[in-house]
Amino acid sequence: FPSQTVTGNFAKVIHGLNANQLTDQVIQRSKRMILDTLGVGLLGTSTEVFHKVAQYSKIYSSDLSSTIWGHLDFRLPPLYAAFVNGVAVHSMDFDDTWHPATHPSGAVLPALIALSEAFPQKKKISGLDLLLAFNVGIEVQGRLLHFSREARNIPRRY
């Protein structure tokens, strides 16, 4: 129907995703992607760039805080925790990828974990909710990549 915008259609699809659509194969692959991202992120906490962004981010404080991976005594506001943990993942450049080149889990998982830690205790999300949110993030990234004119040109540029 012509009056629907691309953005409206995109939002409708994403909003309509639910845990019932997570097949066993999607759940298993998601768990593997999450485990891989956590492992690469923990290794990344030993890099120079991680130490620089962690040091820089210490100036921010908040009553709401999330853990920096591998440093349980170091907490930052969720925005900065997601940033620092994302840098840890990407600093190793071993995290998952797809073609055209992008690293989906390294952008999604640090933000998702930082936000989930910041929820009040009575509103903690379930493991299935976490898997759904993870997959929604991956789906958004994949659809944006699919529609990106820039992404289509990546193979020709390299």
C-alpha positions as CSV (number, residue, x, y, z in Angstrom):
1,F,0.0,0.0,0.0
2,P,1.7,3.2,-1.3
3,S,1.1,5.5,1.6
4,Q,3.4,3.4,3.9
5,T,6.9,4.8,4.2
6,V,10.0,2.7,4.2
7,T,10.6,3.9,7.7
8,G,7.1,3.1,8.8
9,N,7.2,-0.4,7.3
10,F,10.7,-1.0,8.9
11,A,9.4,0.0,12.3
12,K,6.3,-2.1,11.9
13,V,8.4,-5.2,11.2
14,I,10.8,-4.6,14.0
15,H,8.0,-3.8,16.5
16,G,6.3,-7.0,15.5
17,L,9.2,-9.3,16.4
18,N,8.6,-11.5,19.4
19,A,10.2,-14.4,21.3
20,N,7.9,-17.0,19.6
21,Q,9.8,-16.2,16.3
22,L,13.1,-17.4,17.8
23,T,13.7,-20.8,16.4
24,D,16.0,-23.3,18.1
25,Q,18.6,-22.6,15.4
26,V,18.4,-18.9,15.9
27,I,18.7,-19.3,19.7
28,Q,21.7,-21.6,19.4
29,R,23.5,-19.2,16.9
30,S,22.7,-16.2,19.1
31,K,24.2,-17.9,22.2
32,R,27.3,-18.7,20.2
33,M,27.5,-15.1,18.9
34,I,27.1,-13.7,22.4
35,L,29.7,-16.1,23.9
36,D,32.1,-15.2,21.1
37,T,31.5,-11.5,21.6
38,L,32.0,-11.7,25.4
39,G,35.3,-13.7,24.9
40,V,36.7,-11.2,22.4
41,G,35.6,-8.3,24.6
42,L,37.3,-9.8,27.6
43,L,40.5,-10.2,25.6
44,G,40.1,-6.7,24.4
45,T,40.2,-5.3,27.9
46,S,44.0,-5.8,27.7
47,T,44.5,-3.5,24.7
48,E,45.9,0.0,24.8
49,V,42.9,1.6,23.2
50,F,40.6,0.0,25.8
51,H,42.7,1.5,28.6
52,K,42.6,4.9,27.0
53,V,38.8,5.0,26.6
54,A,38.3,3.5,30.1
55,Q,40.5,6.1,31.6
56,Y,38.7,8.9,29.7
57,S,35.3,7.6,30.7
58,K,36.1,7.6,34.4
59,I,35.2,11.3,34.6
60,Y,31.5,10.4,34.1
61,S,29.6,9.3,37.1
62,S,26.0,8.4,37.7
63,D,23.7,6.7,40.3
64,L,22.8,4.4,37.4
65,S,25.7,2.2,36.5
66,S,26.8,-0.8,34.5
67,T,29.8,-3.1,34.7
68,I,32.9,-2.8,32.6
69,W,33.7,-6.3,31.4
70,G,36.5,-8.0,33.2
71,H,36.6,-5.2,35.9
72,L,33.8,-5.9,38.3
73,D,34.8,-3.0,40.5
74,F,34.7,-0.5,37.6
75,R,31.2,0.8,36.8
76,L,30.1,3.6,34.5
77,P,26.7,5.0,33.3
78,P,25.2,2.6,30.8
79,L,26.0,4.8,27.8
80,Y,29.7,4.9,28.7
81,A,29.8,1.2,29.8
82,A,28.4,0.3,26.4
83,F,31.0,2.5,24.7
84,V,34.0,1.1,26.7
85,N,32.9,-2.5,26.3
86,G,32.2,-2.0,22.6
87,V,35.7,-0.6,22.2
88,A,37.1,-3.7,24.0
89,V,35.2,-6.0,21.5
90,H,36.3,-4.0,18.4
91,S,39.9,-3.5,19.5
92,M,40.6,-7.1,18.8
93,D,38.7,-7.2,15.5
94,F,38.0,-11.0,15.9
95,D,34.3,-10.5,16.6
96,D,31.7,-11.9,14.2
97,T,31.2,-10.3,10.8
98,W,29.1,-10.6,7.8
99,H,29.3,-9.3,4.2
100,P,29.5,-6.5,3.4
101,A,31.8,-6.0,6.3
102,T,30.2,-5.1,9.6
103,H,30.5,-6.6,13.1
104,P,27.0,-7.0,14.3
105,S,27.4,-8.4,17.8
106,G,30.0,-5.9,18.9
107,A,27.6,-3.0,18.4
108,V,24.6,-4.7,19.9
109,L,25.7,-6.8,22.9
110,P,27.6,-4.1,24.9
111,A,24.6,-1.7,24.7
112,L,22.2,-4.5,25.6
113,I,24.1,-5.7,28.6
114,A,24.8,-2.2,29.9
115,L,21.1,-1.3,29.6
116,S,19.9,-4.6,31.2
117,E,22.2,-4.0,34.2
118,A,20.7,-0.6,34.7
119,F,17.2,-1.9,35.1
120,P,15.8,-1.9,38.6
121,Q,16.0,-5.3,40.3
122,K,12.2,-5.8,40.1
123,K,12.3,-5.2,36.3
124,K,15.2,-7.5,35.3
125,I,14.7,-9.1,32.0
126,S,14.7,-12.9,31.3
127,G,17.2,-14.8,29.2
128,L,14.7,-15.1,26.5
129,D,14.0,-11.4,26.6
130,L,17.8,-10.8,26.3
131,L,18.0,-13.2,23.3
132,L,15.0,-11.4,21.6
133,A,16.5,-8.0,22.2
134,F,19.8,-9.2,20.8
135,N,18.2,-10.6,17.7
136,V,16.1,-7.4,17.2
137,G,19.4,-5.4,17.3
138,I,21.0,-7.8,14.8
139,E,17.9,-7.6,12.6
140,V,17.9,-3.8,12.6
141,Q,21.5,-3.7,11.7
142,G,21.1,-6.3,8.9
143,R,18.1,-4.4,7.4
144,L,19.9,-1.1,7.5
145,L,22.9,-2.7,5.9
146,H,20.7,-4.3,3.2
147,F,19.1,-0.9,2.4
148,S,22.4,1.1,2.5
149,R,23.7,2.2,-0.8
150,E,27.1,2.6,0.8
151,A,27.1,-1.0,1.9
152,R,26.4,-2.2,-1.6
153,N,29.5,-0.4,-2.8
154,I,31.9,-1.9,-0.2
155,P,33.0,-4.9,-2.4
156,R,33.9,-2.6,-5.3
157,R,35.9,-0.2,-3.1
158,Y,38.1,-2.9,-1.5
